[in-house]
Structures are given as structure tokens and as C-alpha cells.
């Protein structure tokens, strides 16, 4: 394994920790499927970046965060639920992204690619992952309160709308970290599957978070290793998702006992 591959694996593991943690609160807030839709908001930016020959992550980040702010504003101004707001933005983003992305770059935009990762890229990714993890841990009690009793949270003076925006931005940043190697279609998988697996195995919040992160990291390590040794695809994303899905399937057996 060369230096760039080591950097990539390290960033994948940090992304797995962040995604596993964010997924716990996304599941409790019934936003897991929303994560799949939100990741597609990067597609127009990725397509435009490929057309302009600039860093795809810069384009993906721009439309991801603009789309997230638009979703939040739709919720505030129209009273639409989060899933309805995200669905409206998603439909437009997917159509625009499909039109903008050159056909030769479409697979990379959708599924990611094994690219050389510089030291700067590594540190930016590590910083983003650290922001996600620290923010979720810092907001943990407030997020939990808004999940189980939004009225009580508001009565205590908590700005629920600002907390919702903060969580959406954290959510979006997590997806952005995974775009490089999992693409717009798969970067949300490590938010969805590990959290769903952990939910089958425990009902305690602290254990739920630990198990979700552990499943996410295990999926990344197993998927990356199997892709390097067996599948040899251009990106480890599909193998990572397959292993995560297998772990979810195994968790169902314990639940059934």
C-alpha cells in the first residue's frame, strides 16, 4: 500500500466514524432515506465541475450546501415536512445533474473513483470529519430532546429551527466527505446501513452510537480490502456497501431470536 492509498484508507475510516454517528440521529429523526436523497444534490455541482475542468468536490460542495439551505427554507416558509422538501429539491437536482455531467464522467460522479489523495486533501478531510464528530457529540443531548419532545425543547428556550439547520449542515458535510470515493449515489449508504444495523442490536443510545460507528468502520475496512484483493474495481464504494448490507442482514437474525 503506497502513501496515497494509506491516506485514502485513513480518510475512509474517519468518514465511517462520522457517518455512523450521524446515522444514529438521522434514524431517530426518521431522516435515513432523506440522506440518500440529499447526496444526490451534489450531482449538479459535480457535473458542472467536470464540464469546467475544476475540482469535482468543489462543485459538489457548492450544490450540496445550497440545496441543504433551500430545503431548510422550504420547510420554514411552506411548512412542508423534511422528506417532502428534500424530495422537491432532489427531483430538480437529479435532472440538472444528469444533463450537465459529461457521459464519460457520469460513472465517477455517481459511484466515486480511486483518486490520488494529497496531504492537503487528507487534512481537509480529517478536519471535516472531526467537525462532524465533535458537533454531533456536542449537540447530542439537544438533538435527543428534539427527537423525543420538540415541544419541551422549544419550551426550554432551545432554538429548534437553528438546531435543525445545524444538523442538516452536519449531515451534508458528512456526505461531502464520502463523495470522493463513494460518489453521489453511494456516499449516503454508510449513514443508512450501519445505523439500521445497530438499531437491531441495541436500544441504549450510547451503545447504539458505538455499534453504528463500529459497523461502519468494519464495512469500510472489509470492503476496501476485498476490493483491493478480489474485485479490483475503480472504487471500493460498491464493496463497502455490500459488506454493510451483509452485516445488516446478519443483525436481523439476532433480532429474530
Steps between C-alpha positions, in 0.01 A plus 500: 500500500650832391475831687199627305310175560578525872366856504185388322440212742551728799250749361254219426520382861442854632208536260363170630515623860327827410234329286426238765450769760286727283294201390385434857327836527381485139325172584343639815384808307365272222739657250690195378343498156545875486876443514480300180316786332727771640808331357352544152507877547874482428440373146437837327816643658704195406374520142578870472846447650576226246389733218717786629796270576518604866509298821178294504479520880480881482203480266335225703545696821342812350178331390482279808501794738283721280250216472504445875427868566221487243348196672512681835336809355227292337424343838482841669307690234257233377462272802595197291643205687871430459444205268264698274737798483796277421299315237417821313863613491622148421290465185635822354861428607504153348363625167745791483792279603421238235488770232822673607728203569703386198425135419864396547498644853156379605616174662758685710242758605253232603730241659827679578850411388833399648687829468839608628453673836742777589610596850286814469200293398558265790515780756190670360314169517622427852400850612152457350456161668617643832248787469218251438591271789557782751184684393277193534646414839460863608137513381416150622278594793321777312444280195363223719260742667368626165448141384290392797335828601527797261244691707707462817813600310329819380361568849851487647608777263679276251495641144371187333511648148867595536583159641322339204708712261820412688421130475419531128835671442685233701311238302604665174864532604506127578373418151760736349784312670388176336449643150862446394494122529129411510339748262161669509307171502686307770637762741183485709514121541724517807252735663209263435621141538720503814240696697227260390722207599580645841131564564437127465765423762436748782248747640742702714609829343867486604539141383299577186753767400802279571360201309401717203851645474658155542283349224583793272876466554486121457312544171762743371795281597345178365376667181829676428703185563277277287501753218878524507551121506199360312272739313761758391230748399578866437346586837444304821159662553284212370694240700469712816124525454469126435680416825289751690183343356624153598556615858147642506367166377688317776358739759149391404573148622585629848185711502291198408630293790 
